[in-house]
Each structure stands twice: as structure tokens, then as C-alpha cells.
Amino acid sequence: MKTKYLTTEKKISKGYSAFSHVFYKGLIVAILGILVLSSCKKKNDEPKVTPTGPKPEWAPNIKPEMQAVIEKLASFGAPPLTTLTAQEARKQPSFADALKAVMQENGISMPHTNVDTTGKNIPVQGGSIHLRVYTPQSGNGPFPVIVYYHGGGWVIANLDTYDASARALADKAGAVLVSVAYRQAPEYKFPTAHNDSYAAYQWVLNNASTINGDPTKVAVVGESAGGNLAAAVSIMARDNGIALPVHEVLVYPIAGIDTTTASYNKYVTSKPLNKPLMEWFFAKYLPDAEAGHNPLINLVGANLAGLPPTTIISAQLDPLQSEGEMLADKLQTAGVTVTQKTFEGVTHEFFGMGAVVPDAEQAENMAADELKKSFNK
């Protein structure tokens, strides 16, 4: 029995040892896996870039990546745009320049987008304007079409300044995107930019097939002053009895001329947009005080009934935050389907900064998803 017992004990011991080996080996692998996942999570949670100074007083909760871009813009040492002529202001470094500098310094590559670009000039009343057409490289088309209007207070910036936004939207939405170089103030005051924007929309409806686009699936998108233009185009289309856009995406749109809203008062000195700069834009584009009450400018006071489904994306650290949220409420009251989100800790112009600012990529994805819902109906 003793021998048998010892033999059994040896078998048990061997089995136990084998079990222990497998168990501890598995445990070690599991622990290593947890450590790797934790390391990855920590790495993903860490900012892509970090700021160098303290948070500005007007933005105690600014996201680190956003702050880094704002710091870089300030480092260029450009004079306040409000002290310059429009022509001088157009030559100053932009938020897009700051973004590129931050990316270069941190070894961040521009996201690859599967789009090709071509240029096209179209006639408008009193002249012509340029369109930049972004076309998906994959797929045969005809593709849905986005008519895109850039920001800049109707005064500054251009197609290049907002190229990152245009590329991201064309790629993520799988659509042909037509970026419109409307004429700017003070050389061309209201309603020139609005009329140019509407003319570009009409051109797309009538010529979509020439750019491999589907004329039954045309949306409008705009940022800041471009957000105002996109909404105005929808209003003009409704009032003139032509095909409405299937969707409109308004990114921190200028929706009125009231510079006493809560966000205007809170972000008087914010960057890159602030109250004095908005007043400078209004003075350059509007020919008189009465023009500010025109429903194409004062969207929050306009008849909004019958407009297409609308997505409004706002930035918290932005003088235009209040009116964007107010516009969403007004649209909803008018019976329009609205999706609205205010992104915390980011400033005006954050959209299109997806390569550096995580919230920007989320906003781009949100816009693209909402567009695709309308395109696929």
C-alpha cells in the first residue's frame, strides 16, 4: 500500500506540477496581456500633443491638444486682425498654419484621404467663382454630393485654409464635395457671398452628372460664416421652389448679429475667434445695420419651417456657442429634424483638426454619419 500510495502520490504530484505549469503560464500570459492593454489604453488616452504654458483664463477646461494649437497660433506673433485691413488680414497665419506646425513638430502625418481634386470656374452674377471638387478614389458613382462653404467671416480664409475639413468629409461620407470660393468683403458686401453660394448650389443641381454626382442626393455643409451660408442656401432654395438639400450640416454657424449673448459675453477675448473680431467681420460684410436683420444673416429670427434635416456642431469655447444652440431650438420648434452637439473644451475652428484634436475627429465622424443617413434614404 505504501508503495502504491507513493506511486499515486507521484502521479498526483506530476499531474499537479503539470497543472501548475499550465496555470501559472496562463496566469503570466494573462497578466502580460492586461499590462499591454493597460499600456495601450494609457497611450491612447494620453494627448497626442501637449501644451507648453498654463491654460488661458477664458478656457480653464480647454483640451490639451486644442491648447497646443492655440499656443502655436499665438507664437506666430501676428497683429490682431481687427487692426488690419481685410487685405492685410488675409496674409496673416491661420489656424490651419498652426495645426500644420503642431503636426510637423510632433511627427504627426496628415490623415490619408482617398480623394482626388480638380478645379472648375463657374459663372455668377457679375463675374465668376472657383470651385474645388473632391472626388472619392474608390467606387464608380454617381456619388452623393456635398456643397461646402468655408469660414472666415465672409472676409478672410480660402479653400486651402479649410482643405482638411473638405477632404475629411468627402472621404468619410463617400461623397463628391464641391468647395465654393465665394467672393468676399469688403470688396463684395452682402448679399454677394450669399448669392454666390446659392448659384454654386444651383450649378451642382444642374451639373451633378459632370462631376460624377447624383443630383437627387445633394447636401450643404458650412463652417462659421460658411455655416450661415449653408443655412441661407436652404432658405433660398425653399423660397425659390427648387430642390432642397437632403441635409444641412452647420458647424458653429453665424446665426445672428447679437453680440450680447451669454457666450459672446463669456468669450470676449477667446482665440481664434472673439467678440471684437466678429464685430469687425460684420462691419466689413454688412453694408448697413439693417442688413443684419435680413433673415439670411439673422437665422435665429428667420422662418425656418420646411428646411431639411439639420446637424449643428458647436464648440463650447466660442462666442458663437449660444446662437448655434438657439438655432437648433428654433429649427426644432419649426418642425425640422435636428441633431445638435456642443463639444466641450474646444474652440472655434476645431472642426477639421482631426489629425491632432480627438474631438475634431469625433465631430467629423458625426457630420459624415448624419449625411450618410440622409443620402441613404
RODO-2510 file (C-alpha; in nm, 4 decimals, decimal comma):
residues 377
     n   res          X          Y          Z
     1     m     0,0000     0,0000     0,0000
     2     k     0,2798     0,2258     0,0897
     3     t     0,4417     0,1728    -0,2463
     4     k     0,1094     0,2151    -0,4155
     5     y     0,0449     0,5261    -0,2143
     6     l     0,3826     0,6649    -0,3066
     7     t     0,3218     0,5827    -0,6692
     8     t    -0,0154     0,7514    -0,6555
     9     e     0,1373     1,0485    -0,4821
    10     k     0,3953     1,0768    -0,7549
    11     k     0,1253     1,0666    -1,0191
    12     i    -0,0722     1,3309    -0,8363
    13     s     0,2400     1,5392    -0,7895
    14     k     0,3260     1,5114    -1,1564
    15     g    -0,0297     1,5989    -1,2538
    16     y    -0,0305     1,8869    -1,0124
    17     s     0,3032     2,0086    -1,1434
    18     a     0,1741     1,9919    -1,4992
    19     f    -0,1400     2,1740    -1,3935
    20     s     0,0640     2,4316    -1,2054
    21     h     0,2875     2,4864    -1,5048
    22     v    -0,0069     2,5421    -1,7366
    23     f    -0,1925     2,7515    -1,4788
    24     y     0,0978     2,9787    -1,3966
    25     k     0,1981     3,0045    -1,7590
    26     g    -0,1594     3,1077    -1,8409
    27     l    -0,1620     3,3458    -1,5477
    28     i     0,1605     3,5081    -1,6616
    29     v     0,0243     3,5446    -2,0161
    30     a    -0,2974     3,6953    -1,8792
    31     i    -0,1053     3,9404    -1,6610
    32     l     0,1165     4,0396    -1,9511
    33     g    -0,1936     4,0863    -2,1650
    34     i    -0,3514     4,3095    -1,9027
    35     l    -0,0324     4,5122    -1,8767
    36     v    -0,0150     4,5518    -2,2544
    37     l    -0,3805     4,6546    -2,2735
    38     s    -0,3309     4,8968    -1,9855
    39     s    -0,0246     5,0381    -2,1572
    40     c    -0,2171     5,0774    -2,4843
    41     k    -0,5101     5,2368    -2,3075
    42     k    -0,2808     5,4770    -2,1295
    43     k    -0,1036     5,5539    -2,4538
    44     n    -0,4324     5,6135    -2,6352
    45     d    -0,5651     5,8269    -2,3512
    46     e    -0,2560     6,0456    -2,3456
    47     p    -0,2688     6,3646    -2,5553
    48     k    -0,1104     6,3412    -2,8986
    49     v     0,0480     6,6772    -2,8288
    50     t     0,0884     6,8742    -2,5086
    51     p     0,0763     7,2487    -2,4462
    52     t     0,3715     7,4375    -2,3054
    53     g     0,2007     7,7013    -2,0935
    54     p    -0,0849     7,7412    -1,8453
    55     k    -0,4434     7,7275    -1,9607
    56     p    -0,5807     8,0645    -2,0714
    57     e    -0,8148     8,2392    -1,8269
    58     w    -1,1045     8,2228    -2,0723
    59     a    -1,0633     7,8470    -2,1173
    60     p    -0,9988     7,6688    -1,7850
    61     n    -1,1160     7,3352    -1,9301
    62     i    -0,9524     7,3565    -2,2734
    63     k    -0,8366     7,0196    -2,4063
    64     p    -0,4542     6,9886    -2,4200
    65     e    -0,4385     6,9257    -2,7960
    66     m    -0,6625     7,2251    -2,8597
    67     q    -0,4496     7,4413    -2,6331
    68     a    -0,1341     7,3374    -2,8194
    69     v    -0,2807     7,4599    -3,1491
    70     i    -0,3946     7,7882    -2,9913
    71     e    -0,0486     7,8380    -2,8392
    72     k     0,1163     7,7762    -3,1745
    73     l    -0,1133     8,0279    -3,3434
    74     a    -0,0203     8,2882    -3,0809
    75     s     0,3514     8,2110    -3,1259
    76     f     0,3395     8,3445    -3,4819
    77     g     0,3100     8,6936    -3,3352
    78     a     0,0552     8,8220    -3,5869
    79     p    -0,1107     9,1523    -3,5002
    80     p    -0,4810     9,1427    -3,4086
    81     l    -0,6806     9,1131    -3,7291
    82     t    -0,9060     9,3940    -3,6107
    83     t    -0,6131     9,6366    -3,6516
    84     l    -0,5607     9,5406    -4,0154
    85     t    -0,7328     9,5879    -4,3456
    86     a    -0,9063     9,2854    -4,4923
    87     q    -0,6285     9,2518    -4,7495
    88     e    -0,3632     9,2527    -4,4747
    89     a    -0,5638     9,0140    -4,2581
    90     r    -0,5797     8,7570    -4,5375
    91     k    -0,1996     8,7363    -4,5362
    92     q    -0,1703     8,6510    -4,1658
    93     p    -0,1068     8,2977    -4,0346
    94     s    -0,4261     8,0997    -3,9859
    95     f    -0,5397     7,8242    -3,7516
    96     a    -0,4629     7,5834    -4,0382
    97     d    -0,1000     7,7028    -4,0372
    98     a    -0,0847     7,6475    -3,6610
    99     l    -0,2267     7,2968    -3,6985
   100     k     0,0302     7,2057    -3,9635
   101     a     0,3144     7,3396    -3,7477
   102     v     0,1992     7,1374    -3,4460
   103     m     0,1761     6,8253    -3,6618
   104     q     0,5221     6,8776    -3,8053
   105     e     0,6804     6,9366    -3,4649
   106     n     0,5207     6,6216    -3,3239
   107     g     0,5795     6,3967    -3,6245
   108     i     0,2091     6,3600    -3,6983
   109     s     0,1209     6,2804    -4,0578
   110     m    -0,1820     6,4218    -4,2327
   111     p    -0,4580     6,1565    -4,2369
   112     h    -0,4730     5,9811    -4,5714
   113     t    -0,7906     6,0553    -4,7612
   114     n    -0,8951     5,8633    -5,0694
   115     v    -0,9971     6,1636    -5,2763
   116     d    -0,8757     6,3389    -5,5902
   117     t    -0,9213     6,7098    -5,6572
   118     t    -0,9948     6,9160    -5,9655
   119     g    -1,0784     7,2816    -6,0180
   120     k    -1,3640     7,4428    -6,2033
   121     n    -1,4788     7,8007    -6,2631
   122     i    -1,8487     7,8798    -6,2942
   123     p    -2,0294     8,1996    -6,3939
   124     v    -2,2181     8,4000    -6,1326
   125     q    -2,3882     8,7348    -6,1432
   126     g    -2,1214     8,9962    -6,2127
   127     g    -1,8325     8,7569    -6,2605
   128     s    -1,7200     8,4037    -6,1879
   129     i    -1,6143     8,1966    -5,8884
   130     h    -1,3903     7,8936    -5,8416
   131     l    -1,4968     7,5515    -5,7200
   132     r    -1,2650     7,2803    -5,5914
   133     v    -1,4116     6,9344    -5,6469
   134     y    -1,3063     6,6456    -5,4206
   135     t    -1,3954     6,3044    -5,5692
   136     p    -1,3676     5,9646    -5,3937
   137     q    -1,0988     5,7418    -5,5478
   138     s    -1,2932     5,4242    -5,4785
   139     g    -1,6385     5,3426    -5,6127
   140     n    -1,7880     5,4118    -5,9513
   141     g    -2,0515     5,6705    -5,8681
   142     p    -2,2609     5,8587    -5,9241
   143     f    -2,1803     5,9733    -5,5718
   144     p    -2,3825     6,1859    -5,3292
   145     v    -2,2704     6,5492    -5,3390
   146     i    -2,1767     6,7904    -5,0597
   147     v    -2,1693     7,1618    -5,1416
   148     y    -1,9259     7,3038    -4,8862
   149     y    -1,8813     7,6655    -4,7729
   150     h    -1,5674     7,7667    -4,5827
   151     g    -1,5481     8,0032    -4,2882
   152     g    -1,3688     8,3326    -4,2332
   153     g    -1,6418     8,5835    -4,1515
   154     w    -1,7172     8,6339    -4,5236
   155     v    -1,3872     8,8299    -4,5272
   156     i    -1,0781     8,6101    -4,4804
   157     a    -0,9636     8,2492    -4,5397
   158     n    -0,9965     8,0431    -4,8567
   159     l    -1,0301     7,6910    -4,9929
   160     d    -0,6803     7,5965    -4,8744
   161     t    -0,7496     7,7110    -4,5176
   162     y    -1,0356     7,4629    -4,4921
   163     d    -0,8900     7,1876    -4,7091
   164     a    -0,8602     6,9440    -4,4161
   165     s    -1,2328     6,9720    -4,3411
   166     a    -1,3273     6,9243    -4,7044
   167     r    -1,1036     6,6194    -4,7500
   168     a    -1,2230     6,4558    -4,4304
   169     l    -1,5899     6,4990    -4,5165
   170     a    -1,5544     6,3785    -4,8761
   171     d    -1,3636     6,0712    -4,7572
   172     k    -1,5771     5,9840    -4,4552
   173     a    -1,9113     6,0467    -4,6270
   174     g    -1,8095     5,8816    -4,9557
   175     a    -1,9297     6,1848    -5,1477
   176     v    -1,8156     6,4274    -5,4112
   177     l    -1,7520     6,7526    -5,2273
   178     v    -1,7684     7,0878    -5,4049
   179     s    -1,5877     7,3593    -5,2065
   180     v    -1,7037     7,7075    -5,3036
   181     a    -1,4724     8,0102    -5,3267
   182     y    -1,7442     8,2733    -5,2911
   183     r    -1,6445     8,6369    -5,3278
   184     q    -1,5529     8,8158    -5,0045
   185     a    -1,5978     9,1505    -4,8296
   186     p    -1,5315     9,4358    -4,8165
   187     e    -1,4765     9,4207    -5,1931
   188     y    -1,8085     9,2345    -5,2216
   189     k    -2,0584     9,3095    -4,9485
   190     f    -2,3835     9,1351    -4,8554
   191     p    -2,5555     8,9668    -5,0298
   192     t    -2,2750     8,8753    -5,2743
   193     a    -2,1365     8,5769    -5,0798
   194     h    -2,4902     8,4510    -5,0244
   195     n    -2,5826     8,4864    -5,3913
   196     d    -2,2578     8,3173    -5,5000
   197     s    -2,3273     8,0307    -5,2603
   198     y    -2,6777     7,9840    -5,3949
   199     a    -2,5500     7,9995    -5,7541
   200     a    -2,2973     7,7250    -5,6734
   201     y    -2,5739     7,5103    -5,5272
   202     q    -2,7862     7,5595    -5,8385
   203     w    -2,4880     7,4747    -6,0584
   204     v    -2,4408     7,1459    -5,8717
   205     l    -2,8066     7,0533    -5,9094
   206     n    -2,7901     7,1212    -6,2836
   207     n    -2,4449     6,9763    -6,3489
   208     a    -2,4013     6,6973    -6,0947
   209     s    -2,3551     6,4368    -6,3677
   210     t    -2,0455     6,6188    -6,4973
   211     i    -1,8715     6,5628    -6,1630
   212     n    -1,9980     6,2046    -6,1209
   213     g    -2,2564     6,3230    -5,8710
   214     d    -2,6178     6,2294    -5,8028
   215     p    -2,8429     6,5396    -5,8320
   216     t    -3,1048     6,3769    -5,6074
   217     k    -2,8587     6,3462    -5,3174
   218     v    -2,7119     6,6926    -5,2632
   219     a    -2,6361     6,8263    -4,9137
   220     v    -2,4911     7,1552    -4,7914
   221     v    -2,2231     7,1944    -4,5244
   222     g    -2,0545     7,5040    -4,3880
   223     e    -1,8324     7,6247    -4,1062
   224     s    -1,8799     7,9556    -3,9232
   225     a    -1,9704     8,2122    -4,1920
   226     g    -1,9968     7,9105    -4,4213
   227     g    -2,2495     7,7583    -4,1810
   228     n    -2,4549     8,0732    -4,2216
   229     l    -2,4245     8,0430    -4,5998
   230     a    -2,5278     7,6755    -4,6000
   231     a    -2,8435     7,7511    -4,4000
   232     a    -2,9167     8,0539    -4,6174
   233     v    -2,8893     7,8393    -4,9316
   234     s    -3,1515     7,6041    -4,7873
   235     i    -3,3808     7,9002    -4,7168
   236     m    -3,3267     8,0412    -5,0663
   237     a    -3,3923     7,7022    -5,2254
   238     r    -3,7174     7,6682    -5,0289
   239     d    -3,8318     8,0199    -5,1129
   240     n    -3,7476     7,9818    -5,4833
   241     g    -3,9165     7,6456    -5,5180
   242     i    -3,6120     7,4438    -5,6237
   243     a    -3,4917     7,1124    -5,4826
   244     l    -3,3950     7,1377    -5,1185
   245     p    -3,0692     6,9914    -4,9904
   246     v    -3,1292     6,6461    -4,8442
   247     h    -2,9378     6,7549    -4,5335
   248     e    -2,7501     7,0537    -4,3944
   249     v    -2,4558     7,0425    -4,1543
   250     l    -2,3885     7,3735    -3,9813
   251     v    -2,0627     7,3850    -3,7897
   252     y    -2,0553     7,6694    -3,5325
   253     p    -2,2666     7,8813    -3,7703
   254     i    -2,3041     8,2571    -3,7540
   255     a    -2,6766     8,2685    -3,6836
   256     g    -2,7352     8,6312    -3,5875
   257     i    -2,5777     8,9670    -3,5111
   258     d    -2,6491     8,9804    -3,1373
   259     t    -2,3093     9,0145    -2,9720
   260     t    -2,4582     9,0246    -2,6198
   261     t    -2,5419     8,6546    -2,5882
   262     a    -2,4079     8,4511    -2,2966
   263     s    -2,1234     8,3018    -2,4999
   264     y    -2,0281     8,6362    -2,6541
   265     n    -2,0008     8,7829    -2,3041
   266     k    -1,8067     8,4823    -2,1741
   267     y    -1,5594     8,4578    -2,4633
   268     v    -1,4840     8,8221    -2,5339
   269     t    -1,1111     8,7505    -2,5630
   270     s    -1,1163     8,3891    -2,6810
   271     k    -0,8989     8,2615    -2,9646
   272     p    -0,9041     8,2265    -3,2591
   273     l    -1,2466     8,3956    -3,2657
   274     n    -1,3680     8,6592    -3,0237
   275     k    -1,6253     8,9349    -2,9940
   276     p    -1,4147     9,2203    -3,1437
   277     l    -1,3258     9,0067    -3,4454
   278     m    -1,6901     8,9169    -3,5066
   279     e    -1,7824     9,2843    -3,4943
   280     w    -1,5004     9,3514    -3,7442
   281     f    -1,6449     9,0862    -3,9768
   282     f    -1,9935     9,2337    -3,9540
   283     a    -1,8583     9,5824    -4,0310
   284     k    -1,6780     9,4516    -4,3387
   285     y    -1,9588     9,2397    -4,4868
   286     l    -2,2812     9,4164    -4,3937
   287     p    -2,3440     9,7377    -4,5901
   288     d    -2,5573     9,8846    -4,3095
   289     a    -2,7216     9,7998    -3,9784
   290     e    -3,0452     9,6999    -4,1486
   291     a    -2,8707     9,4203    -4,3401
   292     g    -2,8028     9,2435    -4,0102
   293     h    -3,1759     9,1871    -3,9672
   294     n    -3,2082     9,0134    -4,3030
   295     p    -3,3222     8,6534    -4,2375
   296     l    -3,0266     8,5229    -4,4401
   297     i    -2,7974     8,6738    -4,1744
   298     n    -3,0264     8,6604    -3,8717
   299     l    -3,1086     8,2906    -3,8952
   300     v    -3,2487     8,2740    -3,5416
   301     g    -3,5145     8,5256    -3,6472
   302     a    -3,5914     8,3660    -3,9841
   303     n    -3,8782     8,1462    -4,0966
   304     l    -3,7189     7,8020    -4,0630
   305     a    -4,0189     7,5869    -4,1491
   306     g    -3,9706     7,3324    -4,4237
   307     l    -3,5907     7,3218    -4,4082
   308     p    -3,4066     6,9900    -4,4486
   309     p    -3,2829     6,7718    -4,1614
   310     t    -3,0084     6,9641    -3,9864
   311     t    -2,6974     6,8787    -3,7898
   312     i    -2,5455     7,1570    -3,5795
   313     i    -2,1989     7,1146    -3,4314
   314     s    -2,0889     7,3725    -3,1757
   315     a    -1,7712     7,4438    -2,9802
   316     q    -1,8005     7,5328    -2,6140
   317     l    -1,5148     7,7876    -2,6051
   318     d    -1,6665     8,0002    -2,8790
   319     p    -1,8642     8,3263    -2,8864
   320     l    -2,0990     8,1581    -3,1359
   321     q    -2,1939     7,8744    -2,8994
   322     s    -2,5174     8,0325    -2,7739
   323     e    -2,6601     8,1207    -3,1136
   324     g    -2,5809     7,7777    -3,2560
   325     e    -2,7730     7,6133    -2,9730
   326     m    -3,0522     7,8697    -3,0109
   327     l    -3,0751     7,7960    -3,3833
   328     a    -3,1136     7,4254    -3,3061
   329     d    -3,4045     7,5065    -3,0738
   330     k    -3,5661     7,7367    -3,3319
   331     l    -3,5362     7,4739    -3,6046
   332     q    -3,6889     7,2086    -3,3826
   333     t    -3,9767     7,4407    -3,2936
   334     a    -4,0311     7,4946    -3,6672
   335     g    -4,0703     7,1197    -3,7151
   336     v    -3,7257     7,0490    -3,8585
   337     t    -3,5414     6,7316    -3,7584
   338     v    -3,2312     6,8470    -3,5693
   339     t    -2,9224     6,6808    -3,4262
   340     q    -2,7090     6,9156    -3,2165
   341     k    -2,3969     6,8651    -3,0083
   342     t    -2,1688     7,1078    -2,8280
   343     f    -1,8141     6,9733    -2,7900
   344     e    -1,6597     7,0659    -2,4557
   345     g    -1,3102     7,2085    -2,4158
   346     v    -1,2561     7,3059    -2,7797
   347     t    -1,2617     7,6378    -2,9606
   348     h    -1,3999     7,7814    -3,2801
   349     e    -1,2247     7,6229    -3,5817
   350     f    -1,1652     7,2879    -3,4090
   351     f    -1,3553     7,1003    -3,6801
   352     g    -1,1097     6,9711    -3,9393
   353     m    -0,8318     6,9253    -3,6805
   354     g    -0,8945     6,5522    -3,6529
   355     a    -0,5252     6,4715    -3,7012
   356     v    -0,4469     6,6310    -3,3631
   357     v    -0,7673     6,7031    -3,1684
   358     p    -0,9694     6,3881    -3,0811
   359     d    -1,2953     6,5830    -3,0502
   360     a    -1,2482     6,7105    -3,4036
   361     e    -1,2336     6,3578    -3,5395
   362     q    -1,5487     6,2755    -3,3438
   363     a    -1,7199     6,5818    -3,4916
   364     e    -1,6124     6,4887    -3,8440
   365     n    -1,7460     6,1361    -3,7941
   366     m    -2,0718     6,2736    -3,6554
   367     a    -2,1195     6,5001    -3,9563
   368     a    -2,0382     6,2213    -4,2012
   369     d    -2,2716     5,9764    -4,0275
   370     e    -2,5626     6,2208    -4,0341
   371     l    -2,5000     6,2977    -4,4001
   372     k    -2,4910     5,9296    -4,4927
   373     k    -2,8245     5,8719    -4,3178
   374     s    -2,9873     6,1304    -4,5450
   375     f    -2,8009     6,0120    -4,8560
   376     n    -2,9201     5,6565    -4,7999
   377     k    -3,2890     5,7371    -4,7554
***
